[in-house]
Amino acid sequence: MPVKKLPLLVANWKMNLSVKESVVLSKNLCEAYIKNKFQERLSLVLCPTFPALSGVAEVIKKKNVSLGAQDVFWKTQGPYTGEVSPRVLVEIGVEYVIIGHSERRQFLKETDAMIQQKLLASLSEGLKPILCVGETFAERQSGQKDLVIARQVSSALNGVVLTPESHLIIAYEPVWVIGSGQAVEPREASETALVIYQTMLDFFSPKALKSQVSIIYGGSVDPTNIHYFVGQGLLSGVLVGGASLEDKRFINLMNKL
Ligand code: PEP
């Protein structure tokens, strides 16, 4: 399947909205998406909370909008109380899955090894993983940024083999700017995208990277700065948290692409 060349816009609603609010927001966004012909300019992925996935799946059906989950487990079936199988996500229409978000690394103590297992399981079920990597402020201040990014990417990709159908997205999300209202300098995001690309060259051919892998940026993206992060160097999309929670603001953001 040819890879979509349009900029990728991923809305991560985290645990901020109820099921009802997720459904209403997705309806409003779909309406604007169709009315403004946004599908000609961007690929939209909505990532609601787990219990809202089916409701949002219903709303976006046949509207050229994709569904994403915010997490997944690394086994497809079995005695894993409270976990969600990648196979079940596919069953309800999920196409993308966020893996290794810094909030999960921080609050749920997700390790590089767990993230690698989630990535493998998701790819083998045909999901498109959105692997989040990023340094903390302390790591940046101590000059560790590139090392941290390279380590996170390499450990997640350990053992990953892309089939011709696989798609993989790496989201560079500096932990210290998430939710801060202040994105990183676009140049810094581009330079880090290059570190990610170079690290991936140890795993995939340049041809596979070009057609099956995308690098996107996340961290305080809003309507005023989105244009700095899309189509700049190796960056081909954005992951948006706070600015995706309110319809008018997010539609404004889509308008800027
Ligand atoms: C995120 O948490 O993935 C994110 C990008 O959040 P925000 O846009 O609010 O910084």
Residues whose N, C-alpha, C, O or C-beta is under 5 A from the ligand:
A	BS01	PEP	N12 V177 I178 G179 S180 G218 G219 S220 V221 L239 V240 G241 G242 A243
